[in-house]
Amino acid sequence: MRIRVRRTGGFAGIERSAEVDTGALADAAEWHTLADRVLADGESVPPGGGRGVPDGFRYEITVDGRTVHCGDPRLTEAQRTLITRVLKEGA
């Protein structure tokens, strides 16, 4: 499973993205469960039509070609966890 996170917005407006391929990871099943929850909770269009909150981060999460959107401050716990892990561990 390929999981990609793209973060935009924020005070400085600096974009950041990272991707993780779970194929060789020992905890791949955990990643898959988390990704499935994020896909179920996400929106197919950016929150607020892409506006979000002033200076808030907006996220585009793509899992094996399926993309959902979410944004601060309305992240679910699963979204926050997956975003943090991908941005930390991804390349």
N, C-alpha and C positions, 0 to 999 in steps of 0.2 A: 504494500500500500504506500502510495506517495501522498504526503501531506505538505501543503505549501501554505504559509501565512504571509500576507502582505499587509503591513501596517502603514496607514497614512494619517495626516492630520497632526494634531498636537501643537503646542505653542510655537515650536521652531519649524514645523511643517516638513520635517525630514522623513522621507520614506525609508522603510526597512522591510526586508523580506528574507525568508529562510525556508528551506525545504528539508524534509526528513523522509528517507525511504526505510520503511519498517521491516523490509524483507530479511535483513540479517540481524535484527535486534532480538536479544533474549526476551525482552518484555513486549514483543510485538502484539500479543493478544490484548494487553492492557491499552496500548496505543489504539488498536482497532475499536475496542469498546468505547474509549473516550471520543474517537473520531465519529463513531456512529451517533453518539449522544449530541455532539456538536452539530452534525448535519440535521438531526431532527429538530434542534432548537433554533437554527439559523434562519435567516430570511433570504429569499431569492433575489431581492433588490436591496441596495444599501438603505440603512435606517434613515427615515426622514427624507427619502428621495435623494440621499447622498449628502444632506446637510449636516446631520449629527448635532452635537453640542459644540459651542465655541471652544476651541482649543482642545477638544476631546479627540482621542484616537479612534479611527475607524479601521475595521479589519475585514479582509477578504480571505476566506479560508477555502482552499480547494483540496478535496480528497478524491483521488483517482478520477479527476475530470469533473467532478460535481462541486460547484461553488456556492457558498452561502456568505452572507454578510452579517456583521454585528458591530456594535460600537459601545464605547464608554459613555455613560456609566452603567449601561444596562447589560452587562455581560453576565451570563450564567456561570456557575462555578466550573462546569465542564469546559466552557469556552475559555475562561481565564486560564485554567490549567493547561489546556492544549496549546494556546497561544504562547504561554510562558515557556513550555517545554520545547516547542518548535523553534522559537526565536533563540533559545539558549543552546540547543543541541544541533540545530540545523546549519547547513552551509549556505 
